[in-house]
């Protein structure tokens, strides 16, 4: 049976029911004592605070006590007597398997601190919690949870749970007779009444009862012996690394050097350290606060004078932001730098790491060998793959697969499909492909495949380009030849030229895109424009000025064929609304990619529309290369076949596969509360379909030709899943860090902070049930003003009448 112990004059144990428990927590006397205790603590009156706290119920959560005879003495008369009862004594304890952890002197909103700590627990550990409440001081937390005998005794479980929560434990609560002062009902964050009042673990009591009765309540695990600092350092959030070394280890070295001389101010030291840590830890204020609180010298100034460490971190963050803002006003680039003192500690680490990793390749982070093995296996089943992969280093296969798949898919521009998300929309095969590799990595081969596979579009464009050039020549002749001026008026040909280089006027691009239409199965279908460039920097340069300066907006809208439009005054331009049909494939270096997508413009959404595939600089040039007879002709043959594919393509198996894959990964992202991962995942299924579908159509060509159906098998579904994995890992590789910082900065910039006013604080200090005299005392106002306040609170439904001139709070906090 679970028990609480109320502190009485004779310390006799009382067993109480849930009804009595709640009655006590809601009692006006309890509320008044807690309010007065917190007010005294706020005023710095430690004695009054201690007196008020001692009047609260002392409740023991971890066990009950056997009856035993105790000698009592009347202090007034000196008379002694013996009485048998369940006196509070560890030598007579019976443990029930519950544990209480005490976290005091917490800085900031304790409810928020608990919420953040709770999220660090596993689902299994969350299920162990039976009660969490704010201590009478208002600056502490006491969670009650079930013990795990495999971890050890009470203190072993406290230490283990503290590491998981990331909170500093008060080790003095290790005894089996240790009580906890109770507080008000409003301070209870969570309660599981069924477990709290009935939980009993006989295994735990059988193992540890005898030890506790013998006075042995110390930690049983060697790893759990040590100071509070060791406990805090082992907490999860403080395991972060900086340049390959744990942050706590760096701070330890910094502290040793910094405090080597005498007379160093601990407060100023905390500010200096906070600034450095904010730079080192990506301005994560909560993490910096945890690291600071883990330092013994910081804990000392907290205990001695209630140091506001949270404000120290906030001030340091404000200082950095002000420096950045000042530099921005002057138009100067500004990068935060850690102090020289911290540099002296960190620089040796940097040099050591650079030596160790001098032979490492950044692309080794990707499972390139695994992808290569799977793609070489796929080449046995899908047409054109052998011809595409011949003479290539295995690590370059994903880049060739995505670029060629996009080219083949662009040829299938007369086809469409219905996707599982919003299936009423007619989806097209849209591609935004960047192949990124170092200079000399072999990007030229992508250009060679482009010329072979895009040949149907290039040849079709040629006659239209010739007609347009003839028109321009004729217009020139009209200005110089009298005979030509007398001829019939020239009419500009409406040509649907589909291939457009980086140097293209926006007006011409739109004119050609609107002209490139065909009637397919009775409805007009826009054909996709196609752009290819072997130098992404050429695209970036032409995007900054010239005739095609609106390129970025059109790039964004192209992926989902979104609507755009223009209304210009000049007579040459087309006016009206239109949808953008445009696929583009560019190759370039990592620096060119960074100029295209970086932290400043990351929020545009371009990163999730792009498929950015790495092209590592691997392999050596071979003089005698393998030759597949007629490979160029094979690629062209399939290109011209796919150029004639038209109508709806049934893709239900791919819909199933992409939906399941995205759902699985979204669940993991949700579990991790990872907004960055969620964003990168959202458009990957479109590429799972877009890259695989042309090869699947080639594989099942005879069935498609005869029946316009595709009977897909496990190989097709596996191919689709593999393509999504390649893009997912590549997106994380190129954009994962940017996405993380984007959402981290967004949370910091747009966080809504509640402003607590003096009026709010006074309302909070009112007892749960109060009269006008309480309002006068707490608010320090006159009788008329108190009456007006009460009437206003009644009208707003914040308080209610309970008796004559007596009111009760409906809301614990003002809205």
Secondary structure, 3 states (H helix, E strand, C coil): CCCECCCCCCCECECCCHHHHHHHHHCHHHHHHHHHHHHHHHCCCHHHHHHHHHCCCEECCCEEECCEEEEEECCCCCCEEEEEECECCHHHEEECCEEEEEECCCCCCHHHHHHHHHHCCCHHHHCCEEEEEECCCCCCEEEEEECCCCCCCHHHHHHHHHHHHCCCCCHHHCCCCCCEECCCHHHEEEECHHHHHHCCCHHHHHHHHHHHHCCCCCCCCHHHCCCHHHHHHCCHHHHCEECCEEHHHHHHHHHHHHCCCCCCCHHHHHHHHHHHHHHHCCCCHHHHHHHHHCCHHHHHHHHHHCCCHHHHHHHHHHHHHHHHHHHHHCCCCCCCCCCHHHHHHHHHHHHHHHHHCCCCCHHHHCCHHHHHHHHHHHCCCCCCHHHHHCCCCHHHHHHHHHHHHHHHHHHCCCEEECCCCCCCCCECCCCEEEEECCCCCCCHHHHHHHHHHCHHHHHHHHHHHHHHHHHHHHHHHHHHCHHHHCCCCCCCCCCCCCECCCCCCHHHHHHHHHHCEEEECCEEEECCEEEEECCHHHHHHHHCCHHHCCHHHHHHHHCCCCEEEECCCCCCCCCEEEECCEEEEEEECHHHHHHHCCCCCHHHCHHHHCEEEECCCCCCCCCCCCCCCCHHHHHHHHHHHHCCCCEECCCHHHHHHHHHHHHHHHHHHHHCCCHHHHHHHCCHHHHHHHHHHHHHHHHCHHHHHHHCCCCCCHHHHHHHHHHHHHHHHHHHHHHHHHHHHHHHHHHHHCCCCCCCCHHHHHHHHCCCEECHHHHHHHHCCCHHHHHHHHHHHHHCCCEEEEECCEEEECCCCCC
